[in-house]
Amino acid sequence: MGNNPERGGLISPSEADVARFVREGVEGWRPRRGPDWRDLMARAGAGPSPWVLYTVASAALVVILVAAYIVGSDLGIGSLAPQPIHSTIH
């Protein structure tokens, strides 16, 4: 630790100490082989239950379909539009 009050006080490490600390951390890191399946499964299981997910998804689908029907019928899109009547009256 540096003891120079002009360069950051009594508790700030020197640049050499920081560089050594970072170098040791980088050199000490070793990648693991393959995925950590236990950790992955624990994180995947931590979400909401399937029934909550299915209920929310179903409600969202119903809202989307009702909104699409209302917008489609209001704008006259597709088969929701008023159909022309062909007449042969002279």
Secondary structure, DSSP 4 states (H G I P E B T S, - for coil): ----GGGT-SSPPPHHHHHHHHHHHHHH--PPSS--HHHHHHHHHTS--HHHHHHHHHHHHHHHHHHHHHHHHHHT-GGGSPPP------
